[in-house]
């Protein structure tokens, strides 16, 4: 039985797909094991060199970019999302575009850029980079809104260079002043002094053209989730002791074995970039106390010479877990990749308020209910 012969073009496409989707280094084509794999599957195949792979991916990028531009040229309204971050001592900005297919009304999305930023993430640097990306894809006049987190640099960029906001889109200047504790009690005729440098730095707003700004609702919920002003003392003491346990379990295999022997479960260490991971980590400690008793945690703390969680701190962690669980579910709903629209926001928040109101706990529940009924600044 003769084996099917695969063309060289198909092999090259498969290699390019493997490198891109697998996030493989270009040097993978130079590995003898990789060459042997291709040769065993197709003896007559030729393995492309590293420069050829690089140029092929660059050409595929240009082709894909043309397709994205052509697809967005057919639609009238587009929304974008953007974020900036730092990784491995380098800064990046990512931009995605979202629109509705005019025929099927299905939502389409495309990653427009993952561009390195030089220098500080100041508002004008972000505005310039975002403006260039929008112009590069020829969508600057089609964007109805851009969603970002609540970073002060993004807020100022859209305040200076963005289109005029609707009355109900963002927090008004009066609300911002009241949220920050500032009161407008100037008497008539009183002179207001302002720093000249701040005026010069802000610019006139005509250098760049940005669309309307939408603050991310999920990021707002994450910010509210970390607010603990009323119970700052007990929360700090509780989380500091928990952090000591998490650090011990992550840095030592012997410590992890000790925890598993005493608690019958391993601890979950929080991820600094995801608030939900803190909830999962606390839930694991609460579960251990519930199933194994305080003695299990007490023995672990004693062996590691870590202060034991007192009854009030354990009660706080249990209430924290119970109260924040519906909050985490609400954030998961709003952060979904598909089947989520702006119309889901208010029903989700309303359902969250209802669930928190039905909770038997009296402390954190009341704080959350108050935060959800107050404008977030």
Secondary structure as UniProt FT lines:
FT   HELIX           8..21
FT   TURN            22..23
FT   HELIX           26..30
FT   HELIX           32..41
FT   TURN            43..44
FT   HELIX           50..73
FT   STRAND          78..87
FT   TURN            88..89
FT   STRAND          90..100
FT   TURN            102..104
FT   STRAND          107..117
FT   HELIX           123..136
FT   TURN            137..138
FT   TURN            140..142
FT   STRAND          143..148
FT   HELIX           152..161
FT   TURN            167..169
FT   HELIX           173..179
FT   TURN            180..181
FT   TURN            188..189
FT   HELIX           196..202
FT   STRAND          213..215
FT   HELIX           217..225
FT   TURN            230..231
FT   HELIX           232..251
FT   HELIX           253..263
FT   TURN            272..273
FT   HELIX           275..292
FT   HELIX           294..304
FT   HELIX           311..334
FT   TURN            342..343
FT   HELIX           344..358
FT   HELIX           364..372
//
